[in-house]
Amino acid sequence: MNEIFACEKLRDPLILLSRILLSLLFIIFGWPKLVGFGATEAYFASMGLPFPFLATVIAVVMELFVGLAIVFGFLTRPLAVLLAFYTLATGLVGHAFWNMTGQAAVDAEINFYKNVAIMGGLFLLYVTGAGRYSLDRWMSRG
């Protein structure tokens, strides 16, 4: 069955593509948080988050720097798990559809479950590892 779908031939290129696609969202939204640090901090404060400065630092590190690390396949397994739990936390804080009504609740519910789906991809990345095209593989050859 694996021969029919060329699974083994495509394994490493698809793991690389998966790392890129999973990280894309984080990087795209992490960069503006970094360059607009003050605005992000103010937004987090307006949401009532405790320690908005620290929350902003965590968001930038997790989204931009951990996202980039996963793209390059650096410390992929532990960072995928860490990013999965961060994704759960952001879903609980930022997409609390159970506290909303109307279209806002529908939109937040969709985004919450997108976060859950992303977590699934990150946990799968934990299981598979970074693959051949990664810094993890390059460093293990030492």
CYANA upper distance limits for C-alpha pairs under 8 A (distance plus 0.5 A):
  1 MET  CA      5 PHE  CA      7.42
  2 ASN  CA      6 ALA  CA      6.29
  2 ASN  CA      7 CYS  CA      5.84
  2 ASN  CA      8 GLU  CA      7.58
  3 GLU  CA      7 CYS  CA      7.27
  3 GLU  CA      8 GLU  CA      8.39
  6 ALA  CA     10 LEU  CA      6.75
  7 CYS  CA     11 ARG  CA      6.30
 10 LEU  CA     14 LEU  CA      6.32
 11 ARG  CA     15 ILE  CA      6.64
 11 ARG  CA    131 GLY  CA      8.33
 12 ASP  CA     16 LEU  CA      6.72
 12 ASP  CA    131 GLY  CA      5.73
 12 ASP  CA    132 ARG  CA      6.16
 12 ASP  CA    133 TYR  CA      7.21
 13 PRO  CA     17 LEU  CA      6.70
 13 PRO  CA    133 TYR  CA      7.97
 14 LEU  CA     18 SER  CA      6.42
 15 ILE  CA     19 ARG  CA      6.64
 15 ILE  CA    125 LEU  CA      8.32
 15 ILE  CA    130 ALA  CA      7.13
 15 ILE  CA    131 GLY  CA      6.61
 16 LEU  CA     20 ILE  CA      6.83
 16 LEU  CA     71 VAL  CA      7.97
 16 LEU  CA    130 ALA  CA      7.69
 16 LEU  CA    131 GLY  CA      7.55
 16 LEU  CA    133 TYR  CA      6.96
 16 LEU  CA    134 SER  CA      8.29
 17 LEU  CA     21 LEU  CA      6.59
 18 SER  CA     22 LEU  CA      6.39
 19 ARG  CA     23 SER  CA      6.57
 19 ARG  CA     70 ILE  CA      6.58
 19 ARG  CA     71 VAL  CA      5.76
 19 ARG  CA     73 GLY  CA      8.13
 19 ARG  CA    125 LEU  CA      8.17
 19 ARG  CA    130 ALA  CA      8.17
 20 ILE  CA     24 LEU  CA      6.43
 20 ILE  CA     70 ILE  CA      8.13
 20 ILE  CA     71 VAL  CA      5.57
 21 LEU  CA     25 LEU  CA      8.08
 22 LEU  CA     26 PHE  CA      8.32
 22 LEU  CA    118 ILE  CA      7.50
 22 LEU  CA    121 GLY  CA      7.69
 22 LEU  CA    122 LEU  CA      7.94
 23 SER  CA     27 ILE  CA      6.68
 23 SER  CA     67 GLY  CA      5.33
 23 SER  CA     68 LEU  CA      7.49
 23 SER  CA     70 ILE  CA      7.26
 23 SER  CA     71 VAL  CA      6.87
 24 LEU  CA     28 ILE  CA      6.51
 24 LEU  CA     67 GLY  CA      7.88
 25 LEU  CA     29 PHE  CA      6.76
 26 PHE  CA     30 GLY  CA      6.15
 26 PHE  CA     62 MET  CA      8.40
 26 PHE  CA     63 GLU  CA      4.94
 26 PHE  CA     64 LEU  CA      6.66
 26 PHE  CA     67 GLY  CA      6.28
 27 ILE  CA     31 TRP  CA      6.56
 27 ILE  CA     63 GLU  CA      6.17
 27 ILE  CA     64 LEU  CA      5.19
 27 ILE  CA     65 PHE  CA      8.34
 27 ILE  CA     67 GLY  CA      6.23
 27 ILE  CA     68 LEU  CA      7.40
 28 ILE  CA     32 PRO  CA      8.03
 28 ILE  CA     64 LEU  CA      8.35
 29 PHE  CA     33 LYS  CA      7.25
 29 PHE  CA     63 GLU  CA      7.58
 29 PHE  CA     64 LEU  CA      8.22
 30 GLY  CA     34 LEU  CA      6.93
 30 GLY  CA     59 ALA  CA      7.54
 30 GLY  CA     60 VAL  CA      5.85
 30 GLY  CA     61 VAL  CA      8.47
 30 GLY  CA     62 MET  CA      8.42
 30 GLY  CA     63 GLU  CA      5.25
 30 GLY  CA     64 LEU  CA      5.05
 31 TRP  CA     35 VAL  CA      6.84
 31 TRP  CA     60 VAL  CA      7.89
 31 TRP  CA     64 LEU  CA      6.57
 32 PRO  CA     36 GLY  CA      6.03
 32 PRO  CA     37 PHE  CA      8.20
 33 LYS  CA     37 PHE  CA      5.78
 33 LYS  CA     39 ALA  CA      8.37
 33 LYS  CA     40 THR  CA      6.20
 33 LYS  CA     56 THR  CA      7.90
 33 LYS  CA     59 ALA  CA      8.08
 33 LYS  CA     60 VAL  CA      6.55
 34 LEU  CA     60 VAL  CA      6.34
 36 GLY  CA     40 THR  CA      6.66
 37 PHE  CA     41 GLU  CA      6.61
 37 PHE  CA     56 THR  CA      7.55
 38 GLY  CA     42 ALA  CA      6.65
 39 ALA  CA     43 TYR  CA      6.61
 40 THR  CA     44 PHE  CA      6.67
 40 THR  CA     56 THR  CA      6.95
 41 GLU  CA     45 ALA  CA      6.67
 41 GLU  CA     52 PRO  CA      5.82
 41 GLU  CA     53 PHE  CA      6.08
 41 GLU  CA     55 ALA  CA      8.08
 41 GLU  CA     56 THR  CA      6.11
 42 ALA  CA     46 SER  CA      6.66
 42 ALA  CA     52 PRO  CA      7.85
 43 TYR  CA     47 MET  CA      6.88
 44 PHE  CA     48 GLY  CA      7.11
 44 PHE  CA     49 LEU  CA      6.17
 44 PHE  CA     52 PRO  CA      5.89
 44 PHE  CA     55 ALA  CA      7.86
 44 PHE  CA     56 THR  CA      7.93
 45 ALA  CA     49 LEU  CA      6.07
 45 ALA  CA     50 PRO  CA      7.82
 45 ALA  CA     51 PHE  CA      8.26
 45 ALA  CA     52 PRO  CA      5.79
 49 LEU  CA     55 ALA  CA      8.14
 50 PRO  CA     55 ALA  CA      8.29
 51 PHE  CA     55 ALA  CA      6.68
 52 PRO  CA     56 THR  CA      6.53
 53 PHE  CA     57 VAL  CA      6.85
 54 LEU  CA     58 ILE  CA      6.66
 55 ALA  CA     59 ALA  CA      6.58
 56 THR  CA     60 VAL  CA      6.64
 57 VAL  CA     61 VAL  CA      6.62
 58 ILE  CA     62 MET  CA      6.42
 59 ALA  CA     63 GLU  CA      6.29
 59 ALA  CA     64 LEU  CA      8.47
 60 VAL  CA     64 LEU  CA      5.99
 60 VAL  CA     65 PHE  CA      7.57
 61 VAL  CA     65 PHE  CA      5.48
 61 VAL  CA     66 VAL  CA      6.76
 62 MET  CA     66 VAL  CA      5.40
 62 MET  CA     67 GLY  CA      7.21
 62 MET  CA     83 LEU  CA      7.15
 62 MET  CA     86 TYR  CA      8.01
 63 GLU  CA     67 GLY  CA      5.84
 64 LEU  CA     68 LEU  CA      6.59
 65 PHE  CA     69 ALA  CA      6.62
 66 VAL  CA     70 ILE  CA      6.70
 66 VAL  CA     79 LEU  CA      7.18
 66 VAL  CA     83 LEU  CA      7.91
 67 GLY  CA     71 VAL  CA      6.89
 68 LEU  CA     72 PHE  CA      6.83
 69 ALA  CA     73 GLY  CA      6.47
 69 ALA  CA     74 PHE  CA      5.54
 69 ALA  CA     75 LEU  CA      7.73
 69 ALA  CA     76 THR  CA      7.77
 70 ILE  CA     74 PHE  CA      6.36
 70 ILE  CA     75 LEU  CA      7.90
 70 ILE  CA     76 THR  CA      5.98
 70 ILE  CA     79 LEU  CA      7.73
 70 ILE  CA     80 ALA  CA      7.81
 70 ILE  CA    130 ALA  CA      8.45
 72 PHE  CA    134 SER  CA      6.20
 72 PHE  CA    135 LEU  CA      6.66
 73 GLY  CA    130 ALA  CA      5.78
 73 GLY  CA    131 GLY  CA      8.42
 73 GLY  CA    133 TYR  CA      7.98
 73 GLY  CA    134 SER  CA      4.82
 73 GLY  CA    135 LEU  CA      5.65
 73 GLY  CA    136 ASP  CA      6.24
 74 PHE  CA    130 ALA  CA      8.42
 74 PHE  CA    134 SER  CA      7.32
 74 PHE  CA    135 LEU  CA      5.70
 74 PHE  CA    136 ASP  CA      5.79
 75 LEU  CA     79 LEU  CA      6.54
 75 LEU  CA    136 ASP  CA      6.78
 76 THR  CA     80 ALA  CA      6.26
 76 THR  CA    125 LEU  CA      8.19
 76 THR  CA    126 TYR  CA      7.52
 76 THR  CA    129 GLY  CA      6.97
 76 THR  CA    130 ALA  CA      6.33
 76 THR  CA    136 ASP  CA      7.70
 77 ARG  CA     81 VAL  CA      7.05
 77 ARG  CA    125 LEU  CA      7.38
 77 ARG  CA    126 TYR  CA      4.92
 77 ARG  CA    127 VAL  CA      7.99
 77 ARG  CA    129 GLY  CA      6.35
 77 ARG  CA    130 ALA  CA      7.91
 78 PRO  CA     82 LEU  CA      6.75
 78 PRO  CA    126 TYR  CA      7.69
 79 LEU  CA     83 LEU  CA      6.39
 80 ALA  CA     84 ALA  CA      6.54
 80 ALA  CA    122 LEU  CA      5.67
 80 ALA  CA    123 PHE  CA      7.13
 80 ALA  CA    125 LEU  CA      7.14
 80 ALA  CA    126 TYR  CA      6.35
 81 VAL  CA     85 PHE  CA      6.93
 81 VAL  CA    122 LEU  CA      7.11
 81 VAL  CA    123 PHE  CA      6.76
 81 VAL  CA    126 TYR  CA      7.09
 82 LEU  CA     86 TYR  CA      6.75
 83 LEU  CA     87 THR  CA      6.49
 83 LEU  CA    119 MET  CA      8.45
 83 LEU  CA    122 LEU  CA      7.89
 84 ALA  CA     88 LEU  CA      6.86
 84 ALA  CA    118 ILE  CA      7.95
 84 ALA  CA    119 MET  CA      5.22
 84 ALA  CA    120 GLY  CA      8.41
 84 ALA  CA    122 LEU  CA      6.34
 84 ALA  CA    123 PHE  CA      7.47
 85 PHE  CA     89 ALA  CA      6.75
 85 PHE  CA    119 MET  CA      8.08
 86 TYR  CA     90 THR  CA      6.67
 87 THR  CA     91 GLY  CA      6.62
 87 THR  CA    115 ASN  CA      6.47
 87 THR  CA    116 VAL  CA      8.18
 87 THR  CA    118 ILE  CA      8.16
 87 THR  CA    119 MET  CA      7.15
 88 LEU  CA     92 LEU  CA      6.71
 88 LEU  CA    115 ASN  CA      7.11
 88 LEU  CA    116 VAL  CA      7.33
 88 LEU  CA    119 MET  CA      7.82
 89 ALA  CA     93 VAL  CA      6.65
 90 THR  CA     94 GLY  CA      5.91
 90 THR  CA     95 HIS  CA      7.93
 91 GLY  CA     95 HIS  CA      5.54
 91 GLY  CA     96 ALA  CA      7.52
 91 GLY  CA    111 ASN  CA      8.03
 91 GLY  CA    112 PHE  CA      5.58
 91 GLY  CA    115 ASN  CA      6.57
 91 GLY  CA    116 VAL  CA      8.43
 92 LEU  CA     96 ALA  CA      6.07
 92 LEU  CA    112 PHE  CA      7.94
 95 HIS  CA    108 ALA  CA      5.18
 95 HIS  CA    109 GLU  CA      7.12
 95 HIS  CA    111 ASN  CA      6.93
 95 HIS  CA    112 PHE  CA      5.85
 96 ALA  CA    100 MET  CA      7.71
 96 ALA  CA    105 ALA  CA      8.44
 96 ALA  CA    108 ALA  CA      7.02
 96 ALA  CA    109 GLU  CA      7.95
 96 ALA  CA    112 PHE  CA      7.99
 97 PHE  CA    101 THR  CA      8.11
 97 PHE  CA    104 ALA  CA      8.02
 97 PHE  CA    105 ALA  CA      5.08
 97 PHE  CA    106 VAL  CA      7.56
 97 PHE  CA    107 ASP  CA      8.39
 97 PHE  CA    108 ALA  CA      5.52
 97 PHE  CA    109 GLU  CA      5.66
 97 PHE  CA    112 PHE  CA      8.21
 98 TRP  CA    105 ALA  CA      7.59
 99 ASN  CA    105 ALA  CA      8.14
100 MET  CA    104 ALA  CA      6.90
100 MET  CA    105 ALA  CA      5.29
101 THR  CA    105 ALA  CA      5.41
101 THR  CA    106 VAL  CA      8.32
102 GLY  CA    106 VAL  CA      7.15
103 GLN  CA    107 ASP  CA      6.60
104 ALA  CA    108 ALA  CA      6.56
105 ALA  CA    109 GLU  CA      6.46
106 VAL  CA    110 ILE  CA      6.79
107 ASP  CA    111 ASN  CA      6.86
108 ALA  CA    112 PHE  CA      6.46
109 GLU  CA    113 TYR  CA      6.72
110 ILE  CA    114 LYS  CA      6.70
111 ASN  CA    115 ASN  CA      6.79
112 PHE  CA    116 VAL  CA      6.99
113 TYR  CA    117 ALA  CA      6.67
114 LYS  CA    118 ILE  CA      6.66
115 ASN  CA    119 MET  CA      6.72
116 VAL  CA    120 GLY  CA      6.99
117 ALA  CA    121 GLY  CA      7.08
118 ILE  CA    122 LEU  CA      6.76
119 MET  CA    123 PHE  CA      6.61
120 GLY  CA    124 LEU  CA      6.65
121 GLY  CA    125 LEU  CA      6.67
122 LEU  CA    126 TYR  CA      6.79
123 PHE  CA    127 VAL  CA      6.96
124 LEU  CA    128 THR  CA      6.73
125 LEU  CA    129 GLY  CA      6.03
125 LEU  CA    130 ALA  CA      7.44
130 ALA  CA    134 SER  CA      6.44
130 ALA  CA    136 ASP  CA      7.24
130 ALA  CA    137 ARG  CA      7.99
131 GLY  CA    137 ARG  CA      7.39
132 ARG  CA    137 ARG  CA      6.28
133 TYR  CA    137 ARG  CA      7.56
134 SER  CA    138 TRP  CA      6.88
135 LEU  CA    139 MET  CA      6.36
136 ASP  CA    140 SER  CA      6.67
137 ARG  CA    141 ARG  CA      7.13
138 TRP  CA    142 GLY  CA      7.85
